């Protein structure tokens, strides 16, 4: 899922193609050449890539919230001139609005599009997708107010995508992949009860009662320690509903019984 150097149809980008990376770290390339503008220009480009086109006054207010309106407007004007001179074709500014040029490729946008096709992901590809989603932080180390909000939003998107991936893998009888996807969701949100239920369902469908029980105990202990209450009764009922024999015959039927208690998300 690395967008750099590879075009939408698998072809190598031409020398005029801009690609912007915001996941894991900032990275801007044109063709195969990296470009590193000043931090001020990076902030402007990142904002427009994530939030889309906006009035110039809005961009100035977001990027320089403590400056006066006049100072913020001046800082934006300087940044736009700098980007236009050093990075031609990255931004479009007209009619009082500013935005990323429509042909600039952005990893966040492309990953969102790729997630819509995860129903066919299996095996190693599923594990790679889980790893990228789990560790794909949005601009780590950036602390602007709008970035912190975007990080929270992106974290929620990743968690939901991992849960959906776990369900799809379960339907494909890829129980290992389903467990890994659910665990990756819990690495992002350790108190995510839905993800814990997903992991337990896949383990129980394999007949791995001991692992499901161990996971339940660890999650329950963490949940009580952090929130001062026990997880919902549905989590414990999942274990009660499944035989402890560890037999793997008819594993999907076992998973289906567990799913009735879990409640599969829409």
C-alpha positions as CSV (number, residue, x, y, z in Angstrom):
1,X,0.0,0.0,0.0
2,X,3.0,2.3,-0.4
3,X,1.8,5.0,-2.8
4,X,5.2,6.4,-3.6
5,X,6.5,5.7,-7.1
6,X,3.6,3.5,-8.1
7,X,0.7,4.9,-10.1
8,X,-3.0,4.0,-9.6
9,X,-2.8,1.1,-12.1
10,X,0.5,-0.2,-10.9
11,X,2.6,1.9,-13.3
12,X,5.5,4.0,-12.3
13,X,4.7,7.6,-11.7
14,X,5.9,10.1,-14.3
15,X,8.2,12.8,-13.3
16,X,5.4,15.3,-12.9
17,X,3.2,13.3,-10.5
18,X,3.0,14.6,-6.9
19,X,2.5,12.1,-4.1
20,X,1.9,13.1,-0.5
21,X,2.3,10.9,2.5
22,X,0.8,11.8,5.9
23,X,0.7,8.3,7.5
24,X,3.7,7.5,9.6
25,X,5.5,10.7,8.6
26,X,5.4,13.6,6.3
27,X,6.7,12.8,2.8
28,X,6.2,14.7,-0.5
29,X,7.6,13.4,-3.8
30,X,7.4,14.3,-7.4
31,X,8.0,11.3,-9.5
32,X,10.9,9.7,-7.6
33,X,12.4,12.9,-6.1
34,X,11.7,13.9,-2.5
35,X,10.8,17.5,-1.6
36,X,11.1,19.0,1.9
37,X,9.5,22.4,2.2
38,X,9.6,24.4,5.5
39,X,7.5,23.3,8.4
40,X,5.1,26.2,7.7
41,X,4.5,25.0,4.2
42,X,4.2,21.4,5.3
43,X,1.4,22.4,7.7
44,X,-0.5,24.2,5.0
45,X,-0.3,21.3,2.6
46,X,-1.2,18.7,5.2
47,X,-4.3,20.7,6.3
48,X,-5.6,21.0,2.8
49,X,-4.9,17.3,2.0
50,X,-6.9,16.1,5.0
51,X,-9.7,18.6,5.2
52,X,-10.0,19.6,1.6
53,X,-10.4,23.0,-0.1
54,X,-11.5,25.9,2.1
55,X,-11.7,29.7,2.2
56,X,-8.3,31.4,2.6
57,X,-9.5,33.0,5.8
58,X,-10.4,29.6,7.3
59,X,-7.0,28.2,6.5
60,X,-5.3,31.2,8.0
61,X,-7.3,31.0,11.2
62,X,-6.7,27.2,11.7
63,X,-2.9,27.4,11.0
64,X,-2.3,30.6,13.0
65,X,-5.0,30.6,15.7
66,X,-3.1,32.9,18.1
67,X,-2.2,35.6,15.5
68,X,-4.4,38.5,14.5
69,X,-6.5,38.2,11.4
70,X,-4.1,40.5,9.5
71,X,-1.0,38.6,10.7
72,X,-2.6,35.2,9.9
73,X,-3.6,36.4,6.4
74,X,-0.1,37.6,5.8
75,X,1.5,34.4,6.9
76,X,-0.8,32.4,4.6
77,X,0.0,34.7,1.7
78,X,3.7,34.1,2.2
79,X,3.3,30.3,2.5
80,X,1.2,30.2,-0.7
81,X,3.8,32.2,-2.6
82,X,6.5,29.9,-1.3
83,X,4.7,26.7,-2.3
84,X,3.7,28.1,-5.7
85,X,7.4,29.0,-6.4
86,X,9.1,25.8,-5.0
87,X,6.3,23.2,-5.5
88,X,4.4,24.1,-8.6
89,X,1.2,22.1,-9.1
90,X,0.7,21.1,-5.5
91,X,-1.9,23.8,-4.5
92,X,-4.7,25.7,-6.3
93,X,-5.7,29.1,-5.0
94,X,-8.5,31.0,-6.7
95,X,-11.7,32.9,-5.9
96,X,-10.7,33.3,-2.3
97,X,-10.3,29.6,-1.7
98,X,-7.2,27.3,-1.5
99,X,-6.9,23.6,-1.9
100,X,-4.7,20.7,-2.9
101,X,-4.5,20.2,-6.7
102,X,-6.8,17.4,-7.7
103,X,-4.1,15.3,-9.3
104,X,-2.0,15.1,-6.2
105,X,-2.1,11.6,-4.7
106,X,-2.5,11.4,-0.9
107,X,-1.9,8.2,1.0
108,X,-4.8,8.8,3.5
109,X,-7.3,9.1,0.6
110,X,-5.9,6.1,-1.2
111,X,-6.0,3.9,1.9
112,X,-9.6,4.8,2.5
113,X,-10.4,3.7,-1.1
114,X,-8.5,0.5,-0.7
115,X,-10.3,-0.4,2.5
116,X,-13.6,-0.6,0.6
117,X,-12.2,-3.7,-1.1
118,X,-10.9,-5.6,1.9
119,X,-13.6,-8.3,1.6
120,X,-11.3,-10.3,-0.6
121,X,-8.1,-9.9,1.5
122,X,-6.8,-13.1,2.9
123,X,-3.7,-14.6,4.4
124,X,-0.4,-12.6,4.3
125,X,-2.2,-9.7,2.5
126,X,-4.7,-9.4,5.4
127,X,-1.9,-9.4,8.0
128,X,-0.1,-6.7,6.1
129,X,-3.2,-4.6,6.0
130,X,-3.8,-5.1,9.7
131,X,-0.2,-4.1,10.4
132,X,-0.4,-0.9,8.3
133,X,-3.7,0.1,9.9
134,X,-2.5,-0.7,13.4
135,X,0.8,1.3,13.1
136,X,-0.4,3.9,10.5
137,X,-0.5,7.0,12.8
138,X,-1.5,10.3,11.2
139,X,1.5,12.7,11.3
140,X,2.9,11.4,14.6
141,X,4.8,14.1,16.5
142,X,2.7,16.9,15.2
143,X,0.7,18.8,17.9
144,X,-1.3,21.5,16.2
145,X,-4.9,21.6,17.4
146,X,-6.3,20.5,14.1
147,X,-3.8,17.7,13.8
148,X,-4.7,16.3,17.2
149,X,-8.3,16.2,16.2
150,X,-7.4,14.6,12.9
151,X,-5.3,12.0,14.7
152,X,-8.3,11.0,16.8
153,X,-10.6,10.9,13.7
154,X,-8.0,8.7,11.8
155,X,-7.6,6.4,14.9
156,X,-11.3,5.8,14.9
157,X,-11.3,5.1,11.1
158,X,-8.5,2.6,11.5
159,X,-10.2,0.8,14.5
160,X,-13.5,0.5,12.6
161,X,-11.7,-0.7,9.4
162,X,-9.8,-3.4,11.4
163,X,-13.1,-4.6,13.0
164,X,-14.7,-4.9,9.6
165,X,-11.7,-6.7,8.3
166,X,-11.9,-9.2,11.2
167,X,-15.5,-9.9,10.4
168,X,-14.8,-10.4,6.7
169,X,-11.9,-12.7,7.4
170,X,-14.1,-14.7,9.8
171,X,-16.6,-15.3,7.0
172,X,-13.8,-16.5,4.7
173,X,-12.8,-18.9,7.5
174,X,-9.4,-17.2,7.9
175,X,-9.5,-17.4,11.7
176,X,-5.9,-16.5,12.2
177,X,-6.3,-13.3,10.1
178,X,-9.5,-12.5,12.0
179,X,-7.8,-12.7,15.4
180,X,-4.8,-10.6,14.2
181,X,-7.1,-7.9,12.8
182,X,-9.1,-7.8,16.0
183,X,-5.9,-7.6,18.1
184,X,-4.6,-4.8,15.9
185,X,-7.8,-2.9,16.7
186,X,-7.1,-3.4,20.4
187,X,-3.6,-2.1,20.1
188,X,-5.1,1.1,19.0
189,X,-7.9,1.0,21.6
190,X,-7.1,-1.4,24.4
191,X,-10.5,-1.1,25.9
192,X,-12.4,-1.9,22.7
193,X,-14.9,-4.6,23.8
194,X,-16.2,-5.1,20.3
195,X,-12.7,-6.0,19.1
196,X,-12.2,-8.4,22.0
197,X,-15.4,-10.2,21.2
198,X,-14.3,-10.5,17.6
199,X,-11.0,-12.1,18.6
200,X,-12.8,-14.4,21.0
201,X,-15.3,-15.5,18.4
202,X,-12.6,-16.4,15.9
203,X,-10.6,-18.3,18.6
204,X,-13.7,-20.2,19.7
205,X,-14.6,-21.0,16.0
206,X,-11.2,-22.7,15.9
207,X,-12.0,-24.6,19.1
208,X,-9.3,-22.7,21.0
209,X,-11.2,-22.2,24.2
210,X,-8.1,-21.8,26.3
211,X,-6.8,-18.8,24.3
212,X,-10.2,-17.2,24.3
213,X,-10.4,-17.6,28.0
214,X,-6.9,-16.2,28.5
215,X,-7.8,-13.2,26.4
216,X,-11.0,-12.6,28.3
217,X,-9.2,-12.6,31.6
218,X,-6.6,-10.2,30.5
219,X,-9.1,-7.8,28.9
220,X,-11.4,-8.0,31.9
221,X,-8.6,-7.2,34.3
222,X,-7.5,-4.2,32.1
223,X,-11.0,-3.0,31.8
224,X,-11.7,-3.1,35.5
225,X,-8.3,-1.4,36.3
226,X,-9.0,1.5,33.8
227,X,-12.7,2.0,34.2
228,X,-13.5,0.6,37.6
229,X,-16.2,-1.7,36.2
230,X,-16.5,-5.1,34.5
231,X,-17.0,-5.6,30.8
232,X,-20.5,-6.3,29.7
233,X,-22.0,-9.7,30.5
234,X,-22.1,-10.6,26.8
235,X,-18.4,-11.2,26.8
236,X,-18.5,-13.7,29.6
237,X,-21.7,-15.3,28.1
238,X,-19.7,-16.0,25.0
239,X,-17.5,-18.4,26.8
240,X,-20.4,-20.1,28.6
241,X,-22.2,-20.7,25.3
242,X,-19.3,-22.7,23.8
243,X,-18.2,-26.3,24.8
244,X,-14.8,-26.6,26.4
245,X,-13.8,-29.7,24.5
246,X,-11.5,-27.8,22.1
247,X,-12.8,-29.9,19.1
248,X,-12.6,-28.0,15.8
249,X,-15.3,-29.9,14.0
250,X,-18.0,-27.7,12.6
251,X,-16.1,-24.6,13.7
252,X,-18.3,-22.2,11.8
253,X,-21.4,-23.5,13.6
254,X,-19.6,-22.7,16.9
255,X,-18.7,-19.3,15.6
256,X,-22.3,-18.7,14.5
257,X,-23.5,-19.5,18.1
258,X,-21.0,-17.1,19.4
259,X,-22.0,-14.5,16.9
260,X,-25.6,-14.6,18.1
261,X,-24.3,-13.3,21.4
262,X,-21.8,-10.9,20.0
263,X,-24.1,-9.2,17.5
264,X,-22.3,-8.6,14.2
265,X,-22.0,-5.0,13.3
266,X,-23.8,-3.7,10.3
